[in-house]
Amino acid sequence: MADTADVVVVGGGVIGTSIAFALASAGVARVTLLEKGALASGASGRSSALIRMHYVNEEDARLAWASFPVFRDWCER
């Protein structure tokens, strides 16, 4: 492991790995991700892992539709 980092992210679940990925994509040179176990071994690894578009709450529905291209195009990144 490196002795120095520009940013240290604690937690290797979906949020921590997404933050580390976004930082690296934004040009942060030294991002270190710390996880005590295997990646996604906590709550992220036990989620239902589904993406849905149908919500009763209008704000949630708009956010789901706005985020869909991110999920659809994830492999392109």
Residue, then its C-alpha position, 0 to 999 in steps of 0.5 A: m500500500a502507498d504511504t501517501a494519498d490525495v484522498v482516502v476512501v474508507g469502505g469498499g461497498v457500492i458507495g465507497t467504490s463509486i466515490a473512489f472511481a469518480l475521484a480517479s475519473a476526475g483526475v485525482a492522482r492518488v486515491t486509496l480505498l480501504e476495506k477491512g474485508a472483501l469488496a462489497s462484503g457488507a450491505s452492498g453484497r446483500s442488496s437486491a441490486l435492482i434498478r427500478m423506474h416506477y415510483v409513487n413519489e414524483e421526485d424519486a421517479r424523476l431522479a430514477w429516470a435521470s440516473f438511468p443513463v449512468f447505469r446504462d452506459w456504465c461499461e462505456r466508462 
